[in-house]
Amino acid sequence: MNNALRNILVAVLTFGGGTALLCILTFIHINQGSTAIPTGTIIDAIFAPENNLQHHTVRSLRLPRAIMGIIAGGALAVAGGVLQTVTKNPLSSASTLGIHSGTYFAVVLSTVLFPSLLVGNGIIVAFLGGIFTFLIVFTLSGGNNATPVRMVLAGMIVTFLFSSFTSVLQIFFENETAGLFLWGSGTLVQNDWGGVNFSLPFVVIGFIVILMMAFKLDTLTLGDDIAIALGQNVNLIKFISIVAAVLLTSVTVSVVGPIGFVGLVAPHIIKLIGYRKHLPLVIASFIWGGNVLLFADVLARVIDPSFSELPVGAITALIGAPWLIYLVLRMKRTTYGSADTAVIAGNSTMNMPLKVIVPILTGLIFLTLLISLASGNYGFEPLLLWNTFFGESNEFMYGLIVDLRLPRALVALFSGMLLALSGLIFQGVLRNPLADPSVIGITSGAGVGALLTMYVFGVSAAWIPVGAIIGAFIFFIFVMLLAIRANFQPTILALLGIGVSAFGSAIIQILVVQADMGVASALTWLSGTTYATGWSELVDFLIWPIIILFPLLVFRINLLDTLSLGDDTAKGLGLNVMSARFQLAFIATLLAAFSVAAVGAIGFVGLIAPHAARLLVGPSNLRLLPVTILFGGALLVIADLFSRTLLAPNEIPSGILVAIIGAPYFLWLMKKSA
């Protein structure tokens, strides 16, 4: 009897309480606006409308926005719950599997190149982009044999890749994609009932299909073999469920943009309450998904009372990123298997001597620097470079090369060195081959600190590195605390890093909107760029970290070899493990922070360079140190060269080029190890 009463009470609170909360949040949401409208007038506008401005404001602007929030939140939550079942991955959602980035890229690409395909808010394009992205992630992570970690990591890398492509299109086609920046961050802004009228039929169809599949989805939770034994066509169930989930996601993206984490948070709330059967799970997820998204939009307008429209997607990330961290820590006892990162870590296949590889990399850097100095909007001009220094002096060309091209190339070189070394240290300290300042959130922290310094505190540019260091250090402390909680488990820490990085990126997104940066300049800074950098960035941010920290690390780098033996062995050899970890990680944080202060948030350099170095010279950190530094420098110098010349006179941010190189590299490694 007690269990029966408890079940009734839980059902009342879940469904009745959820619906009541939805009504309350809807009313609060409608009350928010730049113009104060009395509560009585709002009630009259809904139930007894008249032909006046206040009633039109409520019925044509505020009410459609609130209803769209309920529809979008519910659709994303249901899609997330279905994806979690089909992929057997409790961390699955449209955002963690990269589906959002794929649908967004497909819509932006069509807007620029094939606008005739954007019929019906671009839902067909968004749907095809979502299906294509899911297939990529599912295949590369191992298909039916994929583990949760591999799948989410594949989703993260695919997100990086598609986001880079999208940023390139938005930077070069700013006029064609005008208005897509806020939409691309997720916004519920509606000017009429068009979005609701368009999306509601599709959402209803997808919702009904999933409800009809509810019993069949229950059998999938027992395992594919048992489901087949019960007479179910497992492949057909998965196919229909995925199509319905991607339909719900794509129709939402086509109207309100990619809003992340709702599909992760809402279904888990219902599962924590105790519901496992899909019929109540789907219905309750829809209700609570609406609650999550409406609450996020209400919160966005509380944070910014000027109503300059903070992207609701950034607020859901602020809510969802800590939720992801909580879920990962809750799951940390699960064995994911060390094989997930074994191949990705890189095994020495060449074992080249330093006396061979160091001169090769040094020569490559020197050659690239020469090509960079001789290259401009008119192509490669080596004769002009020669004449500038050794022939007839041309004051303009001399100034162009010495004051613009040379310092910029050196900034790229030294920034690449700092990021590569930071990645090498983090991978050793955290015993995590996937660690990188950008992946574990350090770069996001530095970006938050730098942006706060520039646009909130309004101090001079000289304080930007201080802000970046403080931001990076705060995120570093948080990452270290999480690492201790996760017992420095590499795969768990990689997922925690995704959550920390998403949290920082959400703050950066909010600051960018608040600072009213231009779309192109915002995207350029967020992607990381060497554009317009010169001697001041080189001297202020990059030279002295290299002069002071590099020699220090030569004497401390062997600690990474000791840490790689495991904590117990390292302690047995007399090493203070916690102190060594903290010191080395703090140095790595400083390196990343100064790089961000100079060139913005460039990812993947700290991931690619140490892996490539291991493939060349083996696992010894003393041998890895010079090779990693040189490889990182070479990578960013080459990226900087192509960023200037590939589409001259236009420029591609260097960080985007590195991501376009780095993402496929890791996808290939994941596929190879599947």
C-alpha positions as CSV (number, residue, x, y, z in Angstrom):
1,M,0.0,0.0,0.0
2,N,2.8,2.4,0.9
3,N,4.5,1.7,-2.5
4,A,1.2,2.3,-4.3
5,L,0.7,5.6,-2.5
6,R,4.3,6.5,-3.2
7,N,3.8,5.8,-6.9
8,I,0.7,7.8,-7.0
9,L,2.4,10.7,-5.3
10,V,5.4,10.6,-7.6
11,A,3.1,10.5,-10.6
12,V,1.1,13.5,-9.4
13,L,4.3,15.5,-8.7
14,T,5.9,14.4,-12.0
15,F,3.0,15.0,-14.3
16,G,0.7,17.3,-12.4
17,G,3.5,19.2,-10.7
18,G,5.4,19.5,-13.9
19,T,2.3,20.8,-15.8
20,A,1.6,23.3,-13.0
21,L,5.2,24.5,-13.1
22,L,5.0,24.8,-16.9
23,C,1.9,27.1,-16.5
24,I,3.7,29.2,-13.8
25,L,6.8,29.6,-15.9
26,T,4.7,30.4,-19.0
27,F,2.9,33.2,-17.1
28,I,6.2,34.5,-15.7
29,H,7.7,34.4,-19.2
30,I,4.8,36.3,-20.7
31,N,5.2,39.0,-18.0
32,Q,8.8,39.6,-19.0
33,G,9.4,42.3,-21.6
34,S,11.0,45.7,-22.3
35,T,7.5,47.2,-21.7
36,A,5.7,46.6,-18.4
37,I,2.2,45.2,-19.0
38,P,-0.2,44.8,-16.0
39,T,-1.0,41.2,-15.1
40,G,-4.7,41.8,-15.6
41,T,-4.1,43.1,-19.1
42,I,-2.1,39.9,-19.9
43,I,-4.9,37.7,-18.6
44,D,-7.5,39.7,-20.7
45,A,-5.2,39.5,-23.8
46,I,-5.1,35.7,-23.5
47,F,-8.8,35.0,-22.7
48,A,-10.6,38.2,-23.9
49,P,-8.5,39.8,-26.6
50,E,-9.1,43.3,-27.8
51,N,-7.7,45.3,-30.7
52,N,-5.0,47.3,-28.9
53,L,-1.2,47.5,-28.7
54,Q,-0.7,45.8,-25.4
55,H,-3.0,42.9,-26.3
56,H,-1.2,42.5,-29.7
57,T,2.2,42.5,-27.9
58,V,1.1,39.7,-25.6
59,R,-0.7,37.6,-28.3
60,S,1.7,38.2,-31.2
61,L,5.1,38.4,-29.6
62,R,5.2,37.1,-26.0
63,L,2.7,34.2,-26.2
64,P,4.2,32.6,-29.4
65,R,7.7,32.8,-27.8
66,A,6.5,31.0,-24.6
67,I,4.6,28.3,-26.6
68,M,7.6,27.9,-28.9
69,G,9.8,27.4,-25.8
70,I,7.5,24.6,-24.6
71,I,7.4,22.9,-28.0
72,A,11.1,23.1,-28.6
73,G,12.1,22.1,-25.1
74,G,9.7,19.1,-25.2
75,A,10.9,18.0,-28.6
76,L,14.6,18.2,-27.6
77,A,14.0,16.3,-24.4
78,V,12.1,13.5,-26.1
79,A,14.7,13.2,-28.8
80,G,17.4,13.0,-26.1
81,G,15.6,10.3,-24.2
82,V,15.2,8.2,-27.4
83,L,18.9,8.7,-28.5
84,Q,20.0,7.5,-25.0
85,T,18.0,4.3,-25.4
86,V,19.0,3.6,-29.0
87,T,22.7,4.2,-28.5
88,K,22.7,2.6,-25.0
89,N,24.5,5.8,-23.9
90,P,23.2,7.8,-21.0
91,L,25.2,10.8,-22.1
92,S,23.5,11.0,-25.6
93,S,21.6,14.0,-26.7
94,A,21.5,16.0,-29.9
95,S,24.2,18.3,-28.6
96,T,26.6,15.7,-27.2
97,L,26.4,13.6,-30.4
98,G,27.1,16.6,-32.7
99,I,23.7,16.5,-34.3
100,H,23.1,20.2,-33.5
101,S,26.3,21.2,-35.2
102,G,25.5,19.2,-38.3
103,T,22.0,20.6,-38.7
104,Y,23.3,24.1,-38.1
105,F,26.1,23.7,-40.7
106,A,23.6,22.3,-43.2
107,V,21.3,25.3,-42.8
108,V,24.1,27.9,-43.0
109,L,25.7,26.1,-46.0
110,S,22.3,26.2,-47.8
111,T,21.7,29.8,-46.9
112,V,25.0,30.7,-48.6
113,L,25.2,28.4,-51.5
114,F,21.7,26.9,-52.1
115,P,19.1,29.3,-50.8
116,S,16.4,27.7,-53.0
117,L,16.7,24.5,-50.8
118,L,15.5,26.4,-47.7
119,V,11.8,25.6,-48.1
120,G,9.9,25.3,-44.9
121,N,12.4,27.0,-42.6
122,G,15.1,24.7,-44.0
123,I,13.7,21.7,-42.2
124,I,14.6,19.3,-45.0
125,V,18.2,20.5,-45.1
126,A,18.4,20.4,-41.3
127,F,17.0,16.9,-41.2
128,L,19.5,15.6,-43.7
129,G,22.3,17.3,-41.9
130,G,21.3,15.7,-38.6
131,I,20.9,12.2,-40.1
132,F,24.3,12.5,-41.8
133,T,26.0,13.7,-38.6
134,F,24.5,10.9,-36.5
135,L,25.7,8.3,-39.0
136,I,29.2,9.7,-38.9
137,V,29.4,9.8,-35.1
138,F,27.7,6.3,-34.7
139,T,30.1,4.7,-37.3
140,L,33.3,6.3,-36.1
141,S,32.6,5.5,-32.5
142,G,32.2,1.8,-33.3
143,G,28.5,1.4,-34.2
144,N,26.7,-1.1,-31.9
145,N,29.9,-1.8,-30.1
146,A,30.5,1.8,-29.2
147,T,31.1,2.8,-25.5
148,P,29.5,6.0,-24.1
149,V,32.9,7.7,-24.0
150,R,33.9,6.9,-27.6
151,M,30.5,8.1,-28.8
152,V,30.6,11.4,-26.9
153,L,34.2,12.0,-27.9
154,A,33.3,11.4,-31.5
155,G,30.4,13.8,-31.1
156,M,32.7,16.4,-29.6
157,I,35.2,16.2,-32.4
158,V,32.5,16.3,-35.1
159,T,31.1,19.3,-33.4
160,F,34.5,21.0,-33.5
161,L,34.7,20.2,-37.2
162,F,31.3,21.4,-38.3
163,S,31.5,24.5,-36.1
164,S,34.8,25.4,-37.8
165,F,33.2,25.0,-41.3
166,T,30.2,27.0,-40.1
167,S,32.4,29.8,-38.7
168,V,34.3,30.0,-42.1
169,L,31.0,30.5,-43.9
170,Q,29.7,33.1,-41.4
171,I,33.0,35.1,-41.6
172,F,33.2,35.2,-45.4
173,F,29.5,35.5,-46.1
174,E,28.6,37.9,-43.3
175,N,25.8,39.6,-45.2
176,E,24.2,36.4,-46.4
177,T,24.3,34.9,-42.9
178,A,23.2,38.1,-41.1
179,G,20.9,37.2,-38.2
180,L,22.2,33.7,-38.0
181,F,24.7,34.4,-35.3
182,L,22.1,34.8,-32.5
183,W,19.9,32.1,-34.1
184,G,23.0,29.8,-34.2
185,S,23.4,30.3,-30.4
186,G,19.8,29.4,-29.8
187,T,17.0,31.9,-29.4
188,L,13.3,31.7,-28.8
189,V,12.5,35.2,-30.3
190,Q,9.3,35.0,-32.3
191,N,7.6,37.9,-34.2
192,D,4.4,36.0,-34.9
193,W,2.8,32.5,-34.7
194,G,4.6,31.4,-37.9
195,G,7.3,29.3,-36.0
196,V,4.7,27.6,-33.8
197,N,2.3,26.9,-36.7
198,F,5.2,25.4,-38.7
199,S,6.8,23.3,-36.0
200,L,3.8,22.0,-34.2
201,P,2.6,19.5,-36.8
202,F,6.1,18.0,-37.2
203,V,6.6,17.7,-33.4
204,V,3.2,16.1,-33.0
205,I,4.0,13.5,-35.7
206,G,7.4,12.7,-34.2
207,F,6.0,12.6,-30.7
208,I,3.2,10.2,-31.8
209,V,5.6,7.9,-33.6
210,I,7.8,7.7,-30.5
211,L,4.8,7.0,-28.3
212,M,3.8,4.2,-30.7
213,M,7.4,2.8,-30.4
214,A,7.4,3.1,-26.6
215,F,6.9,-0.7,-25.8
216,K,9.4,-1.7,-28.5
217,L,12.0,0.8,-27.0
218,D,11.4,-0.9,-23.6
219,T,12.6,-4.2,-25.1
220,L,15.8,-2.5,-26.4
221,T,16.8,-1.7,-22.8
222,L,17.0,-5.4,-22.1
223,G,19.7,-5.8,-24.8
224,D,19.5,-6.5,-28.5
225,D,19.7,-10.3,-28.1
226,I,16.7,-10.4,-25.7
227,A,14.7,-8.0,-27.9
228,I,15.3,-10.3,-30.9
229,A,14.3,-13.3,-28.8
230,L,11.0,-11.4,-28.0
231,G,10.4,-11.2,-31.7
232,Q,11.4,-7.5,-32.3
233,N,13.1,-6.2,-35.4
234,V,15.8,-4.4,-33.6
235,N,17.3,-2.6,-36.7
236,L,13.9,-1.4,-37.8
237,I,13.1,-0.1,-34.2
238,K,16.4,1.8,-34.1
239,F,15.9,3.2,-37.6
240,I,12.4,4.5,-37.0
241,S,13.4,5.9,-33.5
242,I,16.5,7.7,-34.8
243,V,14.6,9.2,-37.7
244,A,11.8,10.5,-35.3
245,A,14.4,11.8,-32.9
246,V,16.4,13.6,-35.6
247,L,13.1,15.0,-37.0
248,L,12.2,16.5,-33.6
249,T,15.7,17.9,-33.4
250,S,15.8,19.3,-36.9
251,V,12.4,21.0,-36.8
252,T,13.5,22.6,-33.5
253,V,16.8,23.8,-35.0
254,S,15.1,25.2,-38.1
255,V,12.9,27.5,-35.9
256,V,14.9,28.4,-32.8
257,G,18.5,27.3,-33.6
258,P,20.7,24.7,-31.9
259,I,19.9,24.7,-28.2
260,G,22.0,22.2,-26.3
261,F,21.8,20.1,-23.2
262,V,17.9,20.2,-22.8
263,G,17.9,16.6,-24.2
264,L,20.4,15.6,-21.6
265,V,19.0,17.3,-18.5
266,A,15.2,16.6,-18.9
267,P,15.2,12.8,-19.5
268,H,17.7,12.3,-16.6
269,I,15.4,14.3,-14.3
270,I,12.6,11.8,-15.1
271,K,15.0,8.8,-14.8
272,L,16.2,10.0,-11.4
273,I,12.6,10.2,-10.3
274,G,12.3,6.5,-11.1
275,Y,10.6,6.2,-14.5
276,R,12.2,3.7,-16.8
277,K,9.3,2.6,-19.1
278,H,9.2,4.7,-22.2
279,L,5.6,5.7,-22.3
280,P,5.7,7.7,-19.0
281,L,9.3,8.7,-19.7
282,V,8.5,10.2,-23.1
283,I,5.5,12.1,-21.8
284,A,7.2,13.4,-18.7
285,S,10.4,14.3,-20.6
286,F,8.3,16.5,-22.9
287,I,6.7,18.4,-20.0
288,W,10.0,18.8,-18.1
289,G,11.9,19.7,-21.3
290,G,9.5,22.6,-21.7
291,N,10.1,23.6,-18.1
292,V,13.9,23.5,-18.6
293,L,13.9,25.7,-21.7
294,L,11.3,28.1,-20.4
295,F,13.3,28.5,-17.2
296,A,16.5,29.1,-19.1
297,D,14.8,31.8,-21.2
298,V,13.3,33.4,-18.1
299,L,16.8,33.3,-16.5
300,A,18.4,34.9,-19.6
301,R,16.1,37.9,-19.3
302,V,16.7,38.1,-15.5
303,I,20.5,38.1,-16.1
304,D,20.1,40.8,-18.8
305,P,17.2,43.1,-17.8
306,S,18.0,45.4,-20.8
307,F,16.4,42.6,-23.0
308,S,19.2,42.8,-25.6
309,E,18.5,39.1,-26.1
310,L,21.0,36.7,-24.5
311,P,21.1,33.5,-26.5
312,V,19.0,30.9,-24.6
313,G,21.4,28.2,-25.9
314,A,24.2,29.8,-23.8
315,I,21.9,29.6,-20.7
316,T,21.0,26.0,-21.2
317,A,24.7,25.3,-21.6
318,L,25.3,27.0,-18.2
319,I,22.7,24.7,-16.7
320,G,23.5,21.6,-18.7
321,A,27.3,21.6,-18.4
322,P,27.3,21.2,-14.6
323,W,24.6,18.5,-15.1
324,L,26.9,16.7,-17.6
325,I,29.7,16.9,-15.0
326,Y,27.4,15.5,-12.3
327,L,26.3,12.6,-14.6
328,V,29.9,11.7,-15.5
329,L,31.0,11.7,-11.8
330,R,27.9,9.6,-11.0
331,M,28.9,7.1,-13.6
332,K,32.6,7.0,-12.9
333,R,32.5,3.5,-11.4
334,T,31.5,2.2,-14.8
335,T,34.3,0.5,-16.6
336,Y,34.7,2.1,-20.0
337,G,37.8,0.2,-20.9
338,S,41.3,1.5,-21.3
339,A,41.3,0.7,-25.0
340,D,39.3,3.8,-25.5
341,T,42.4,6.0,-25.4
342,A,45.1,3.5,-26.0
343,V,45.4,4.0,-29.7
344,I,44.5,7.6,-29.5
345,A,47.5,8.1,-27.2
346,G,49.8,7.4,-30.1
347,N,52.4,4.6,-30.1
348,S,55.9,5.1,-31.3
349,T,56.3,3.6,-34.8
350,M,59.4,5.5,-36.0
351,N,61.6,6.2,-33.0
352,M,63.6,8.7,-34.9
353,P,66.8,10.1,-33.3
354,L,66.6,13.7,-32.1
355,K,69.6,14.7,-34.2
356,V,67.5,13.9,-37.3
357,I,64.0,15.0,-36.4
358,V,65.0,18.3,-34.7
359,P,66.9,19.7,-37.7
360,I,64.1,18.6,-40.0
361,L,61.4,20.4,-38.0
362,T,63.7,23.5,-37.5
363,G,64.3,23.6,-41.3
364,L,60.5,23.2,-41.9
365,I,59.8,26.2,-39.6
366,F,62.6,28.3,-41.2
367,L,61.3,27.5,-44.7
368,T,57.7,28.3,-43.7
369,L,58.8,31.6,-42.2
370,L,60.6,32.5,-45.4
371,I,57.5,31.6,-47.6
372,S,55.3,33.5,-45.2
373,L,57.4,36.6,-45.4
374,A,57.4,36.4,-49.2
375,S,53.6,35.7,-49.5
376,G,50.8,38.2,-49.6
377,N,47.7,39.1,-51.5
378,Y,49.5,38.8,-54.8
379,G,50.9,35.3,-54.1
380,F,54.4,34.1,-53.5
381,E,57.0,36.8,-54.3
382,P,60.5,35.6,-53.3
383,L,62.3,38.1,-55.5
384,L,60.5,41.0,-53.8
385,L,61.6,39.6,-50.4
386,W,65.2,39.3,-51.6
387,N,65.2,42.9,-53.0
388,T,63.7,44.2,-49.8
389,F,66.6,43.1,-47.7
390,F,69.5,42.8,-50.2
391,G,68.6,44.8,-53.2
392,E,67.1,48.2,-53.8
393,S,65.4,49.2,-50.6
394,N,61.6,49.8,-50.8
395,E,60.5,51.5,-47.6
396,F,56.9,50.4,-47.9
397,M,57.8,46.7,-48.5
398,Y,60.4,46.8,-45.8
399,G,57.8,48.1,-43.3
400,L,55.2,45.6,-44.6
401,I,57.5,42.6,-44.0
402,V,59.3,43.7,-40.9
403,D,56.4,45.4,-39.1
404,L,53.5,43.2,-40.2
405,R,54.4,39.8,-41.7
406,L,57.5,38.9,-39.6
407,P,56.0,39.6,-36.1
408,R,52.8,37.9,-37.1
409,A,54.6,34.8,-38.2
410,L,56.7,34.8,-35.0
411,V,53.5,35.2,-32.9
412,A,52.1,32.1,-34.6
413,L,55.4,30.2,-34.0
414,F,55.7,31.0,-30.3
415,S,51.9,30.6,-29.6
416,G,52.0,27.2,-31.2
417,M,55.0,26.3,-29.0
418,L,53.2,27.4,-25.9
419,L,50.0,25.5,-26.7
420,A,51.9,22.3,-27.7
421,L,54.0,22.3,-24.5
422,S,50.9,23.0,-22.4
423,G,49.2,20.0,-24.0
424,L,52.2,17.8,-23.4
425,I,52.3,18.7,-19.7
426,F,48.5,18.3,-19.2
427,Q,48.5,14.9,-20.9
428,G,51.3,13.7,-18.5
429,V,49.9,15.3,-15.4
430,L,46.4,14.1,-15.9
431,R,47.5,10.7,-17.4
432,N,45.1,11.6,-20.1
433,P,46.1,11.3,-23.8
434,L,43.1,13.5,-24.7
435,A,44.1,16.3,-22.4
436,D,44.6,19.7,-24.1
437,P,44.1,23.2,-22.8
438,S,41.0,23.6,-25.1
439,V,39.5,20.2,-24.4
440,I,39.7,20.3,-20.6
441,G,38.4,23.9,-20.4
442,I,41.6,25.9,-19.6
443,T,41.4,27.8,-22.8
444,S,37.8,28.7,-22.2
445,G,38.7,29.9,-18.7
446,A,41.5,32.1,-20.1
447,G,39.0,33.4,-22.7
448,V,36.4,34.3,-20.1
449,G,39.1,36.1,-18.0
450,A,40.4,38.0,-21.1
451,L,36.8,39.0,-22.2
452,L,35.8,40.1,-18.7
453,T,39.0,42.2,-18.5
454,M,38.3,43.8,-21.9
455,Y,34.6,44.4,-21.9
456,V,33.3,44.3,-18.3
457,F,36.0,45.9,-16.2
458,G,37.1,48.1,-19.0
459,V,40.8,48.3,-18.1
460,S,43.7,48.8,-20.4
461,A,44.9,46.1,-22.8
462,A,48.0,45.6,-20.6
463,W,45.7,43.8,-18.1
464,I,44.4,41.3,-20.6
465,P,47.0,38.6,-19.8
466,V,46.3,39.1,-16.1
467,G,42.6,38.5,-16.7
468,A,43.4,35.5,-18.9
469,I,45.8,34.0,-16.3
470,I,43.2,34.5,-13.5
471,G,40.4,32.9,-15.6
472,A,42.6,30.0,-16.6
473,F,43.8,29.5,-13.0
474,I,40.2,29.4,-11.7
475,F,39.2,26.8,-14.3
476,F,42.5,24.9,-13.7
477,I,41.7,24.6,-9.9
478,F,38.2,23.3,-10.8
479,V,39.6,20.8,-13.3
480,M,42.1,19.5,-10.8
481,L,39.4,19.1,-8.2
482,L,37.3,17.1,-10.7
483,A,40.4,15.1,-11.7
484,I,40.9,14.1,-8.0
485,R,37.3,13.1,-7.7
486,A,37.6,11.0,-10.9
487,N,40.9,9.4,-9.7
488,F,42.6,10.8,-12.8
489,Q,40.7,8.3,-14.9
490,P,41.6,9.4,-18.5
491,T,38.3,8.7,-20.2
492,I,36.2,10.1,-17.3
493,L,38.3,13.2,-17.2
494,A,37.9,13.7,-21.0
495,L,34.1,13.9,-20.5
496,L,34.4,16.2,-17.5
497,G,36.6,18.4,-19.7
498,I,33.9,18.6,-22.3
499,G,31.5,19.9,-19.5
500,V,34.0,22.4,-18.2
501,S,34.8,23.7,-21.7
502,A,31.0,24.0,-22.6
503,F,30.4,26.0,-19.4
504,G,33.3,28.4,-20.2
505,S,32.2,28.7,-23.9
506,A,28.6,29.6,-22.7
507,I,30.0,32.4,-20.6
508,I,32.1,33.6,-23.5
509,Q,29.1,33.5,-25.8
510,I,27.1,35.6,-23.3
511,L,30.0,38.1,-23.0
512,V,30.3,38.4,-26.8
513,V,26.6,39.2,-27.2
514,Q,26.7,41.7,-24.2
515,A,29.8,43.4,-25.6
516,D,28.0,43.8,-28.9
517,M,31.0,42.6,-30.9
518,G,30.5,42.4,-34.6
519,V,29.7,38.9,-35.8
520,A,32.8,38.5,-37.9
521,S,35.1,39.8,-35.2
522,A,33.5,37.8,-32.5
523,L,33.7,34.6,-34.5
524,T,37.3,35.4,-35.4
525,W,38.4,35.9,-31.8
526,L,36.4,32.9,-30.6
527,S,38.1,30.7,-33.2
528,G,41.5,32.0,-32.4
529,T,43.4,34.1,-34.9
530,T,46.9,35.5,-35.6
531,Y,45.3,38.4,-37.6
532,A,46.7,41.9,-36.8
533,T,49.1,40.5,-34.2
534,G,52.5,42.2,-34.0
535,W,55.6,42.9,-32.0
536,S,53.6,44.1,-29.0
537,E,51.8,40.7,-28.6
538,L,55.2,38.9,-29.1
539,V,57.0,40.9,-26.5
540,D,54.2,41.3,-23.9
541,F,52.7,37.8,-24.0
542,L,55.0,35.3,-25.6
543,I,58.7,36.0,-25.3
544,W,59.1,36.0,-21.5
545,P,57.1,32.8,-20.8
546,I,59.4,31.0,-23.3
547,I,62.6,32.5,-21.7
548,I,61.5,31.8,-18.1
549,L,59.4,28.7,-18.3
550,F,61.1,26.6,-21.0
551,P,64.4,26.2,-19.2
552,L,62.5,25.5,-15.9
553,L,60.6,22.7,-17.6
554,V,63.8,21.1,-19.0
555,F,64.8,20.3,-15.4
556,R,61.3,19.3,-14.4
557,I,60.0,17.3,-17.4
558,N,61.3,14.0,-16.1
559,L,58.6,14.2,-13.4
560,L,56.1,13.4,-16.1
561,D,57.9,10.1,-16.7
562,T,57.7,9.3,-13.0
563,L,54.0,10.2,-12.9
564,S,53.3,7.9,-15.8
565,L,54.3,4.9,-13.7
566,G,51.3,5.4,-11.4
567,D,50.8,7.2,-8.1
568,D,51.9,4.3,-5.9
569,T,55.1,3.7,-7.8
570,A,55.8,7.5,-8.0
571,K,55.3,7.8,-4.2
572,G,57.6,4.7,-3.7
573,L,60.3,6.6,-5.6
574,G,60.0,9.5,-3.2
575,L,57.9,11.9,-5.3
576,N,55.3,14.1,-3.7
577,V,52.7,13.3,-6.4
578,M,50.1,16.0,-5.6
579,S,52.7,18.7,-5.3
580,A,54.4,17.7,-8.6
581,R,51.0,17.5,-10.4
582,F,50.0,20.9,-9.2
583,Q,53.3,22.6,-10.1
584,L,53.5,21.2,-13.6
585,A,49.8,21.8,-14.3
586,F,50.1,25.4,-13.0
587,I,52.9,26.0,-15.5
588,A,50.8,24.5,-18.3
589,T,48.0,26.8,-17.3
590,L,50.2,29.8,-17.5
591,L,51.5,28.8,-21.0
592,A,47.9,28.4,-22.3
593,A,46.8,31.7,-20.7
594,F,49.5,33.7,-22.4
595,S,48.8,32.1,-25.7
596,V,45.0,33.0,-25.4
597,A,46.0,36.6,-24.5
598,A,48.0,36.8,-27.7
599,V,45.9,34.9,-30.3
600,G,42.6,34.0,-28.7
601,A,41.2,30.5,-28.2
602,I,43.1,28.1,-30.6
603,G,42.4,24.5,-30.0
604,F,43.9,21.2,-31.1
605,V,47.5,22.3,-31.2
606,G,48.1,21.0,-27.7
607,L,46.4,17.8,-28.8
608,I,48.0,17.1,-32.1
609,A,51.6,18.1,-31.4
610,P,52.3,15.7,-28.5
611,H,50.7,12.8,-30.3
612,A,52.7,13.5,-33.5
613,A,55.9,13.7,-31.4
614,R,55.2,10.4,-29.7
615,L,54.8,8.8,-33.1
616,L,58.1,10.2,-34.1
617,V,60.4,9.8,-31.0
618,G,58.6,7.5,-28.5
619,P,57.2,8.1,-25.0
620,S,60.2,9.6,-23.1
621,N,59.2,13.2,-22.1
622,L,62.7,14.5,-22.3
623,R,62.9,13.5,-26.0
624,L,59.3,14.6,-26.5
625,L,59.9,18.2,-25.2
626,P,61.9,19.7,-28.1
627,V,60.0,17.7,-30.8
628,T,56.6,18.7,-29.3
629,I,57.6,22.4,-29.1
630,L,58.9,22.5,-32.7
631,F,56.0,20.5,-34.1
632,G,53.5,22.8,-32.4
633,G,55.3,25.9,-33.6
634,A,55.5,24.5,-37.2
635,L,51.8,23.6,-37.1
636,L,50.6,27.1,-36.2
637,V,53.1,28.9,-38.5
638,I,51.8,26.7,-41.4
639,A,48.2,27.4,-40.4
640,D,48.9,31.1,-40.2
641,L,50.5,31.0,-43.7
642,F,47.5,29.3,-45.2
643,S,45.1,31.6,-43.3
644,R,46.6,34.6,-45.1
645,T,47.0,33.1,-48.6
646,L,44.4,30.4,-49.1
647,L,41.5,32.8,-49.9
648,A,43.5,36.0,-50.2
649,P,42.7,38.8,-49.7
650,N,40.2,37.3,-47.2
651,E,41.5,35.6,-44.1
652,I,40.5,32.4,-42.4
653,P,41.2,32.4,-38.6
654,S,44.2,30.2,-37.9
655,G,42.3,28.3,-35.1
656,I,39.7,27.2,-37.6
657,L,42.3,25.8,-40.0
658,V,44.0,23.9,-37.1
659,A,40.5,22.5,-36.1
660,I,39.8,21.4,-39.7
661,I,43.2,19.6,-39.7
662,G,42.9,18.2,-36.2
663,A,39.4,17.0,-36.1
664,P,39.7,14.6,-39.1
665,Y,43.0,13.3,-37.6
666,F,41.4,12.3,-34.4
667,L,38.3,10.9,-36.2
668,W,40.6,8.7,-38.3
669,L,42.4,7.5,-35.1
670,M,39.1,6.7,-33.5
671,K,37.9,4.8,-36.5
672,K,41.3,3.0,-36.7
673,S,41.0,1.9,-33.1
674,A,37.3,0.9,-33.3
